[in-house]
Amino acid sequence: MFNDVDETLRQVLLADVPIDRTEVEITFDRPTREWSSRLARPTLNLFLFDVRERLDFRDDTWTVTRNANGQAQRERPPRRIDLSYMVTAWTNEAADEHRILARVLACTYRQGRVDAAYLQGSLANATVPILLRAMPPDHLAKPTDFWGVMDNELHASLTWVATVPLDVFAPVTGPLVVTRELQVGDRLGPDRETFIEVAGVAHQKGDRAAGIGNATVTVLDTSHRATTDSQGRFTFSPIPPGEYTWRVEPPGGRPVERRIKVPSENYDIEVEA
């Protein structure tokens, strides 16, 4: 995934600075002395030197969606990761280096959120925005020590941080809970009453994911009546065990009736589109 971030930043720089590929090369290498000695033309280098979670963006709230097979899919949001890049320009003349860095710095201030047109690879399907921000010089502690480790001369640099999603939690898929039973009375006595809470979906025929919102669902010969939500979901509680006729009246459509036993494995009702 990190390579997708590299390519995304490359596209941002090419379009926003802008950078001519024939004049300046964009690389993502370790800026060692050996590396810089091999450069044959002006180069803008983005070195990834720090990776850490952005804790103020952490969200452990589960979301539940219903897939086309009628199953519930539970997902946790992705972790948000800060990727910190040291940006340096390598040229023969100091004036050219300063000119490149100035234009790149202006770009980092303009680009707070990456436009979808620049997103590469897996980032194109990200469910959260890709954020960018320029950081103050102290984001990199002791630059002289860094350049000593690289065995290279001290070089002017910018710090550019990309906040990207990392999907570390696989979605959990399983059947929806559609029946809940409530028993009232002495747990060991013979006079216990049983009531059932049920949940279902009114959906287009052949497509369980196409829920019909604002439909009226009625259990005939009872007082139970409900209006579906935007995803076609409805609930009834309490219903005594038995067999009932359910009627669905979609907005602007033909009513549908279906015999359903309570309790049952499924309370969904198909409606002709």
Residue frames relative to the residue before (quaternion, step in Angstrom):
aa qw qx qy qz dx dy dz
M 1.0000 0.0000 0.0000 0.0000 0.00 0.00 0.00
F 0.6165 0.5694 -0.3560 0.4111 3.59 1.03 -0.74
N 0.6208 0.5385 -0.3528 0.4474 3.59 1.05 -0.65
D 0.6006 0.5426 -0.3561 0.4669 3.61 1.16 -0.55
V 0.6167 0.5222 -0.3411 0.4803 3.58 1.12 -0.67
D 0.6201 0.5456 -0.3410 0.4490 3.59 0.97 -0.84
E 0.7084 0.4620 -0.2714 0.4594 3.56 0.80 -1.01
T 0.6075 0.5440 -0.3498 0.4611 3.57 1.13 -0.62
L 0.6609 0.4931 -0.3051 0.4765 3.59 0.92 -0.87
R 0.6024 0.5546 -0.3545 0.4515 3.57 1.07 -0.70
Q 0.6781 0.4904 -0.2934 0.4622 3.58 0.90 -0.92
V 0.6178 0.5391 -0.3409 0.4599 3.59 1.05 -0.73
L 0.6889 0.4864 -0.2823 0.4572 3.57 0.86 -0.97
L 0.6443 0.5297 -0.3275 0.4439 3.57 0.93 -0.86
A 0.7409 0.4276 -0.2291 0.4644 3.57 0.96 -0.87
D 0.7705 0.4141 -0.2040 0.4396 3.58 0.91 -0.89
V 0.6315 0.5728 -0.3700 0.3691 3.64 0.88 -0.76
P 0.3554 0.6298 -0.1123 -0.6815 1.80 1.47 -2.04
I 0.3330 -0.7256 0.5662 0.2050 3.54 -1.33 0.30
D 0.3031 -0.7281 0.5910 0.1698 3.54 -0.95 0.94
R 0.4572 -0.7173 0.4574 0.2591 3.58 -0.60 1.15
T 0.6628 0.5179 -0.3130 0.4410 3.59 1.08 -0.66
E 0.7080 0.4454 -0.2571 0.4841 3.60 1.22 -0.39
V 0.8051 0.0985 -0.0090 0.5849 3.59 0.93 -0.96
E 0.2789 -0.7519 0.5788 0.1479 3.54 -0.95 0.96
I 0.2355 -0.7519 0.5989 0.1433 3.59 -1.07 0.76
T 0.0116 0.8105 -0.5832 0.0539 3.57 -0.69 1.10
F 0.2536 -0.7432 0.6006 0.1502 3.57 -1.36 0.28
D 0.3313 0.7801 -0.4524 0.2775 3.55 0.91 1.02
R 0.5660 -0.5386 0.4841 0.3940 3.54 -1.35 0.19
P 0.3355 -0.7894 0.4770 0.1916 3.63 -0.59 1.08
T 0.1061 0.8075 -0.5674 0.1209 3.57 0.55 1.16
R 0.6620 -0.4895 0.3739 0.4270 3.56 -1.28 0.26
E 0.6374 0.5340 -0.3310 0.4461 3.58 0.97 -0.83
W 0.6537 0.5157 -0.3102 0.4588 3.57 0.98 -0.89
S 0.7068 0.4712 -0.2847 0.4441 3.60 0.75 -1.01
S 0.6221 0.5533 -0.3507 0.4288 3.60 1.12 -0.57
R 0.6805 0.4933 -0.2915 0.4568 3.59 1.18 -0.41
L 0.4782 0.6931 -0.4387 0.3138 3.61 1.22 -0.19
A 0.2184 -0.8026 0.5479 0.0889 3.53 -0.89 1.02
R 0.7943 0.1161 -0.0746 0.5917 3.60 1.21 -0.26
P 0.7079 -0.4366 0.3068 0.4627 3.64 -1.21 0.24
T 0.0526 -0.8184 0.5707 -0.0418 3.55 -0.88 1.03
L 0.1867 -0.7261 0.6512 0.1175 3.52 -1.12 0.82
N 0.0820 -0.8342 0.5454 -0.0058 3.56 -0.50 1.21
L 0.1243 -0.7631 0.6319 0.0533 3.56 -1.00 0.93
F 0.0770 -0.8191 0.5684 -0.0074 3.55 -0.35 1.28
L 0.3130 -0.7461 0.5612 0.1746 3.59 -0.67 1.12
F 0.0064 -0.8517 0.5225 -0.0397 3.58 -0.35 1.24
D 0.8029 0.1516 -0.0929 0.5690 3.62 1.19 -0.18
V 0.0390 -0.7723 0.6338 -0.0176 3.56 -1.05 0.93
R 0.2396 0.7649 -0.5713 0.1766 3.58 -0.73 1.05
E 0.5581 -0.6051 0.4466 0.3506 3.55 -1.23 0.52
R 0.3408 -0.6931 0.5910 0.2326 3.54 -1.14 0.68
L 0.2756 -0.8395 0.4475 0.1378 3.53 0.10 1.34
D 0.6340 0.5403 -0.3559 0.4236 3.62 1.05 -0.60
F 0.6680 0.4600 -0.3014 0.5013 3.60 1.29 -0.14
R 0.4361 0.7160 -0.4677 0.2799 3.61 1.19 -0.02
D 0.0296 0.7795 -0.6223 0.0647 3.55 -0.97 0.96
D 0.1027 -0.8230 0.5583 0.0204 3.58 -0.52 1.21
T 0.3669 0.7395 -0.4863 0.2865 3.59 1.20 0.45
W 0.3521 -0.7327 0.5436 0.2090 3.58 -0.79 1.01
T 0.1547 -0.7434 0.6393 0.1215 3.56 -1.15 0.68
V 0.1905 -0.7843 0.5846 0.0829 3.56 -1.04 0.82
T 0.0080 0.7802 -0.6246 0.0332 3.55 -0.83 1.06
R 0.3674 -0.7126 0.5552 0.2214 3.55 -1.26 0.40
N 0.2707 -0.7818 0.5386 0.1593 3.58 -0.74 1.01
A 0.7362 -0.4470 0.2834 0.4218 3.57 -1.32 0.10
N 0.6577 0.4993 -0.3127 0.4694 3.61 1.22 -0.35
G 0.5614 -0.6338 0.3747 0.3777 3.55 1.29 0.15
Q 0.5438 0.6090 -0.4044 0.4121 3.57 1.23 0.28
A 0.4466 -0.6674 0.5258 0.2805 3.52 -1.25 0.50
Q 0.1304 -0.7754 0.6138 0.0707 3.54 -1.01 0.85
R 0.1520 -0.7967 0.5833 0.0434 3.53 -0.64 1.21
E 0.0129 0.8078 -0.5870 0.0530 3.55 -0.82 1.03
R 0.2706 -0.7088 0.6216 0.1950 3.51 -1.26 0.59
P 0.5626 -0.6113 0.4228 0.3619 3.60 -1.00 0.72
P 0.5764 -0.5941 0.4208 0.3711 3.59 -1.14 0.51
R 0.5215 -0.5738 0.5122 0.3695 3.54 -1.27 0.34
R 0.3079 -0.7298 0.5781 0.1958 3.57 -1.14 0.67
I 0.1271 -0.8276 0.5467 -0.0063 3.54 -0.59 1.23
D 0.2891 -0.7298 0.5961 0.1687 3.56 -1.04 0.89
L 0.0935 -0.7620 0.6399 0.0336 3.55 -0.83 1.07
S 0.1517 -0.8164 0.5550 0.0503 3.59 -0.50 1.19
Y 0.1228 -0.8026 0.5834 0.0188 3.54 -0.77 1.13
M 0.2716 -0.6995 0.6333 0.1892 3.55 -1.09 0.79
V 0.1547 -0.8047 0.5712 0.0467 3.57 -0.63 1.18
T 0.0593 0.7940 -0.5996 0.0808 3.57 -0.72 1.10
A 0.2630 -0.7391 0.5992 0.1597 3.55 -1.22 0.59
W 0.1405 -0.7985 0.5847 0.0281 3.55 -0.91 0.98
T 0.1736 0.7704 -0.5838 0.1883 3.55 -0.49 1.28
N 0.6032 -0.5528 0.4261 0.3860 3.56 -1.31 0.15
E 0.7665 0.3080 -0.1488 0.5435 3.55 1.09 -0.79
A 0.5202 -0.6534 0.4535 0.3112 3.58 -0.93 0.90
A 0.6158 0.5607 -0.3533 0.4261 3.60 1.02 -0.75
D 0.6524 0.4997 -0.3197 0.4717 3.59 0.98 -0.79
E 0.6250 0.5393 -0.3319 0.4565 3.58 1.03 -0.81
H 0.6801 0.4874 -0.2915 0.4636 3.58 0.88 -0.94
R 0.6361 0.5367 -0.3311 0.4447 3.57 1.00 -0.80
I 0.6622 0.4968 -0.3046 0.4711 3.58 0.95 -0.87
L 0.6734 0.5005 -0.3048 0.4507 3.59 0.87 -0.93
A 0.6333 0.5379 -0.3355 0.4439 3.60 0.99 -0.77
R 0.6812 0.4784 -0.2925 0.4707 3.57 0.93 -0.87
V 0.6433 0.5083 -0.3221 0.4734 3.57 1.04 -0.75
L 0.6282 0.5308 -0.3415 0.4549 3.59 0.98 -0.79
A 0.6375 0.5129 -0.3290 0.4714 3.60 0.96 -0.81
C 0.6303 0.5376 -0.3265 0.4550 3.58 1.03 -0.78
T 0.6623 0.5182 -0.3179 0.4379 3.60 0.92 -0.87
Y 0.6602 0.4851 -0.3125 0.4808 3.59 1.12 -0.56
R 0.6610 0.5033 -0.3160 0.4582 3.59 1.08 -0.61
Q 0.7456 0.4139 -0.2086 0.4788 3.54 1.00 -0.86
G 0.0147 0.8183 -0.5727 0.0463 3.58 -0.01 1.27
R 0.7756 0.1063 -0.0392 0.6209 3.54 1.23 -0.57
V 0.4144 -0.7442 0.4660 0.2394 3.56 -0.65 1.10
D 0.4346 -0.6876 0.5233 0.2538 3.55 -0.88 1.00
A 0.5983 -0.6074 0.3892 0.3487 3.58 -1.01 0.81
A 0.5935 0.5963 -0.3660 0.3978 3.60 1.12 -0.61
Y 0.7089 0.4606 -0.2592 0.4671 3.61 1.15 -0.52
L 0.5344 0.6625 -0.4037 0.3354 3.60 1.20 -0.38
Q 0.1642 -0.8059 0.5671 0.0440 3.55 -0.90 1.01
G 0.8490 0.1876 -0.1298 0.4766 3.55 -1.27 0.56
S 0.8490 -0.1141 0.1033 0.5055 3.55 -0.98 -0.91
L 0.5803 0.6027 -0.3810 0.3935 3.60 1.14 -0.48
A 0.5549 0.6190 -0.3936 0.3925 3.59 1.18 -0.46
N 0.7329 0.3777 -0.2189 0.5218 3.60 1.21 -0.50
A 0.3399 0.7642 -0.4925 0.2407 3.60 1.22 0.28
T 0.3747 -0.7416 0.5204 0.1971 3.56 -1.04 0.84
V 0.7172 0.3136 -0.2209 0.5817 3.59 1.31 -0.08
P 0.5848 -0.6087 0.3937 0.3640 3.61 -1.08 0.55
I 0.3865 -0.6680 0.5807 0.2592 3.54 -1.26 0.53
L 0.1545 -0.8287 0.5369 0.0334 3.57 -0.48 1.24
L 0.1298 -0.7764 0.6132 0.0657 3.56 -1.16 0.70
R 0.0927 0.7912 -0.6030 0.0429 3.57 -1.10 0.61
A 0.3986 -0.6744 0.5670 0.2545 3.54 -1.19 0.67
M 0.2303 -0.7882 0.5608 0.1055 3.57 -0.97 0.88
P 0.5669 -0.5930 0.4392 0.3661 3.60 -1.16 0.52
P 0.6952 -0.5051 0.3107 0.4062 3.60 -1.20 0.45
D 0.6631 0.5316 -0.3288 0.4118 3.60 1.01 -0.70
H 0.4225 0.6837 -0.4832 0.3472 3.61 1.26 0.09
L 0.7144 0.3097 -0.2101 0.5913 3.56 1.22 -0.53
A 0.2848 -0.7862 0.5267 0.1531 3.56 -0.39 1.24
K 0.8710 -0.0096 -0.0238 0.4906 3.56 -1.03 0.96
P 0.1264 -0.8272 0.5452 0.0502 3.61 0.36 1.21
T 0.6066 0.5654 -0.3702 0.4187 3.60 1.03 -0.68
D 0.6358 0.5144 -0.3319 0.4701 3.59 1.04 -0.73
F 0.6209 0.5495 -0.3420 0.4423 3.56 1.02 -0.82
W 0.7093 0.4524 -0.2725 0.4669 3.57 0.79 -1.02
G 0.5793 0.5616 -0.3744 0.4571 3.58 1.18 -0.45
V 0.6446 0.5065 -0.3131 0.4796 3.57 1.01 -0.85
M 0.6818 0.4696 -0.2815 0.4852 3.59 1.05 -0.77
D 0.3182 -0.7618 0.4951 0.2706 3.59 1.31 -0.21
N 0.5501 0.5830 -0.3955 0.4484 3.55 1.01 0.91
E 0.6008 -0.5687 0.4174 0.3761 3.56 -1.27 0.31
L 0.6200 -0.5442 0.4143 0.3846 3.55 -1.21 0.62
H 0.0603 -0.8112 0.5806 -0.0363 3.55 -0.84 1.08
A 0.5075 -0.6237 0.4915 0.3344 3.59 -1.04 0.73
S 0.0187 0.8195 -0.5698 0.0575 3.59 -0.94 0.87
L 0.2643 -0.7011 0.6354 0.1867 3.51 -1.40 0.35
T 0.2587 -0.7408 0.5910 0.1874 3.57 -1.20 0.45
W 0.0550 -0.7935 0.6048 -0.0390 3.55 -0.70 1.20
V 0.1202 -0.8143 0.5673 0.0239 3.58 -0.71 1.10
A 0.1518 -0.7645 0.6233 0.0637 3.54 -0.93 1.01
T 0.1825 -0.7631 0.6114 0.1028 3.57 -0.88 0.99
V 0.0245 0.8314 -0.5452 0.1046 3.54 -0.40 1.30
P 0.4868 -0.6597 0.4778 0.3153 3.61 -1.17 0.48
L 0.1007 -0.7587 0.6404 0.0647 3.53 -1.16 0.70
D 0.2613 -0.7878 0.5413 0.1341 3.58 -0.46 1.23
V 0.0018 0.8340 -0.5490 0.0553 3.54 -0.15 1.30
F 0.7015 0.4155 -0.2605 0.5172 3.60 1.25 -0.21
A 0.3211 -0.7350 0.5654 0.1925 3.56 -0.68 1.10
P 0.5052 -0.6509 0.4582 0.3335 3.61 -0.93 0.77
V 0.3124 -0.7349 0.5769 0.1714 3.55 -1.12 0.75
T 0.0881 -0.8155 0.5720 0.0067 3.56 -0.62 1.16
G 0.2164 0.7683 -0.5795 0.1646 3.55 -0.95 0.89
P 0.6802 -0.4868 0.3376 0.4317 3.58 -1.23 0.13
L 0.5044 -0.6312 0.4976 0.3155 3.54 -1.18 0.64
V 0.4267 -0.6431 0.5589 0.3033 3.57 -1.17 0.56
V 0.0317 -0.8474 0.5291 -0.0298 3.57 -0.36 1.25
T 0.7699 0.2588 -0.1551 0.5623 3.59 1.23 -0.25
R 0.0253 0.7692 -0.6381 0.0216 3.54 -0.99 0.92
E 0.2261 -0.8114 0.5331 0.0793 3.53 -0.76 1.10
L 0.0928 -0.7793 0.6193 0.0250 3.55 -1.00 0.94
Q 0.0993 -0.7939 0.5993 0.0280 3.54 -0.79 1.08
V 0.1564 -0.7998 0.5786 0.0332 3.54 -0.85 1.07
G 0.6514 0.5029 -0.3818 0.4207 3.58 -0.92 0.92
D 0.7321 -0.3813 0.3107 0.4714 3.54 -1.33 -0.15
R 0.4941 -0.6975 0.4303 0.2902 3.56 -0.70 1.11
L 0.7643 0.3349 -0.1825 0.5199 3.60 1.07 -0.69
G 0.5778 0.6235 -0.3664 0.3784 3.57 1.25 -0.12
P 0.5779 -0.6222 0.4149 0.3269 3.59 -1.26 0.41
D 0.6879 0.5206 -0.2766 0.4234 3.63 1.18 -0.39
R 0.3064 0.7620 -0.5185 0.2381 3.57 1.06 0.56
E 0.2529 -0.7506 0.5934 0.1429 3.55 -1.06 0.86
T 0.2166 -0.7796 0.5789 0.1005 3.55 -1.03 0.85
F 0.0317 -0.7732 0.6333 -0.0042 3.54 -0.94 0.98
I 0.2462 -0.7792 0.5676 0.0998 3.52 -1.09 0.80
E 0.1715 -0.7262 0.6538 0.1255 3.55 -1.11 0.81
V 0.0700 -0.8220 0.5651 -0.0054 3.56 -0.70 1.08
A 0.1180 -0.7727 0.6203 0.0651 3.55 -1.27 0.50
G 0.0632 0.8021 -0.5895 0.0713 3.54 -1.00 0.83
V 0.3447 -0.7123 0.5726 0.2145 3.51 -1.37 -0.06
A 0.2489 -0.7089 0.6387 0.1660 3.54 -1.05 0.86
H 0.0924 0.8250 -0.5443 0.1209 3.57 -0.51 1.17
Q 0.6363 -0.5214 0.4039 0.4002 3.53 -1.29 0.31
K 0.5992 -0.6010 0.3945 0.3524 3.53 -1.06 0.77
G 0.8288 0.2215 -0.1829 0.4801 3.53 -0.89 1.01
D 0.7663 0.2602 -0.1591 0.5654 3.59 1.24 -0.11
R 0.2325 -0.8166 0.5159 0.1138 3.57 -0.09 1.29
A 0.6336 0.5376 -0.3398 0.4406 3.59 1.18 -0.43
A 0.6487 0.5087 -0.3176 0.4685 3.61 1.24 -0.33
G 0.0654 -0.8364 0.5441 -0.0026 3.56 0.37 1.27
I 0.3304 -0.7356 0.5626 0.1822 3.56 -1.15 0.70
G 0.2358 -0.8081 0.5295 0.1054 3.54 -0.45 1.22
N 0.8314 0.2358 -0.1841 0.4682 3.53 -1.33 0.49
A 0.4149 0.6667 -0.5040 0.3596 3.58 1.06 0.73
T 0.3785 -0.7132 0.5449 0.2263 3.57 -1.15 0.65
V 0.0933 -0.7875 0.6089 0.0208 3.57 -0.77 1.09
T 0.0253 -0.8119 0.5817 -0.0420 3.57 -0.72 1.12
V 0.2615 -0.7031 0.6363 0.1800 3.54 -1.08 0.81
L 0.3544 -0.7867 0.4630 0.2029 3.57 -0.22 1.29
D 0.8215 0.2035 -0.2106 0.4893 3.51 -1.21 0.79
T 0.6671 0.3700 -0.3309 0.5555 3.56 1.19 0.62
S 0.5675 -0.5924 0.4404 0.3648 3.57 -1.27 0.01
H 0.4910 0.6885 -0.4208 0.3285 3.59 1.25 -0.01
R 0.1605 0.7554 -0.6117 0.1715 3.52 -0.78 1.15
A 0.0415 0.8102 -0.5799 0.0744 3.62 -0.82 0.94
T 0.2964 -0.7110 0.6074 0.1942 3.53 -1.34 0.40
T 0.4397 -0.7155 0.4762 0.2608 3.57 -0.77 1.01
D 0.4725 -0.6495 0.5119 0.3046 3.55 -1.22 0.55
S 0.7754 -0.3708 0.2304 0.4563 3.59 -1.26 -0.10
Q 0.7167 0.4068 -0.2487 0.5089 3.61 1.21 -0.45
G 0.6086 -0.6044 0.3341 0.3907 3.56 1.26 0.30
R 0.4981 0.6852 -0.4135 0.3337 3.60 1.26 0.11
F 0.0081 0.7798 -0.6258 0.0146 3.55 -1.19 0.67
T 0.1311 -0.7741 0.6127 0.0907 3.56 -1.25 0.41
F 0.1082 -0.7605 0.6351 0.0811 3.53 -1.27 0.51
S 0.1831 0.7661 -0.6017 0.1322 3.57 -1.02 0.83
P 0.6458 -0.3417 -0.6826 -0.0133 1.51 -1.73 1.81
I 0.1900 -0.7536 0.6172 0.1231 3.59 -1.22 0.55
P 0.3981 -0.6976 0.5294 0.2732 3.62 -0.77 0.90
P 0.5994 -0.5561 0.4167 0.3972 3.61 -1.09 0.54
G 0.3963 0.6951 -0.5300 0.2809 3.54 -1.09 0.78
E 0.4770 -0.6374 0.5106 0.3247 3.55 -1.32 -0.14
Y 0.0562 -0.8222 0.5643 -0.0490 3.54 -0.81 1.11
T 0.3824 -0.6603 0.5843 0.2761 3.51 -1.37 0.29
W 0.1522 -0.7894 0.5924 0.0521 3.54 -0.74 1.12
R 0.1378 -0.7950 0.5891 0.0432 3.54 -0.98 0.89
V 0.1140 -0.7851 0.6080 0.0322 3.57 -0.88 1.02
E 0.0871 -0.7833 0.6153 0.0196 3.54 -0.84 1.05
P 0.1778 -0.8072 0.5544 0.0974 3.63 -0.16 1.25
P 0.5942 -0.5689 0.4098 0.3941 3.63 -1.08 0.52
G 0.8542 0.0614 -0.0718 0.5113 3.57 -0.66 1.10
G 0.6629 0.4999 -0.3112 0.4625 3.61 1.23 0.17
R 0.6330 -0.5261 0.4103 0.3926 3.54 -1.35 -0.02
P 0.4952 -0.6569 0.4780 0.3078 3.60 -0.93 0.84
V 0.1637 -0.7646 0.6187 0.0757 3.54 -1.21 0.68
E 0.1245 -0.7833 0.6049 0.0710 3.57 -1.03 0.84
R 0.0003 -0.7958 0.6043 -0.0390 3.54 -1.09 0.78
R 0.3716 -0.7027 0.5621 0.2283 3.55 -1.07 0.82
I 0.0165 0.8049 -0.5896 0.0653 3.55 -0.75 1.09
K 0.3060 -0.7468 0.5672 0.1640 3.53 -0.97 0.93
V 0.1650 -0.7694 0.6120 0.0786 3.56 -1.05 0.84
P 0.5085 -0.2865 -0.7987 0.1465 1.60 -1.40 2.08
S 0.0992 -0.7780 0.6194 0.0352 3.53 -1.29 0.47
E 0.5754 -0.5951 0.4307 0.3595 3.57 -1.27 0.25
N 0.8111 0.1292 -0.0267 0.5698 3.58 1.15 -0.49
Y 0.0963 -0.8011 0.5899 0.0305 3.56 -0.91 0.99
D 0.3726 0.7357 -0.4865 0.2883 3.57 1.23 0.35
I 0.1624 -0.7760 0.6046 0.0773 3.54 -1.17 0.66
E 0.2945 -0.7556 0.5636 0.1574 3.57 -0.81 1.05
V 0.1142 -0.7829 0.6109 0.0290 3.51 -1.05 0.89
E 0.4833 -0.6567 0.4921 0.3049 3.58 -0.95 0.89
A 0.4769 -0.6798 0.4811 0.2810 3.58 -0.94 0.94
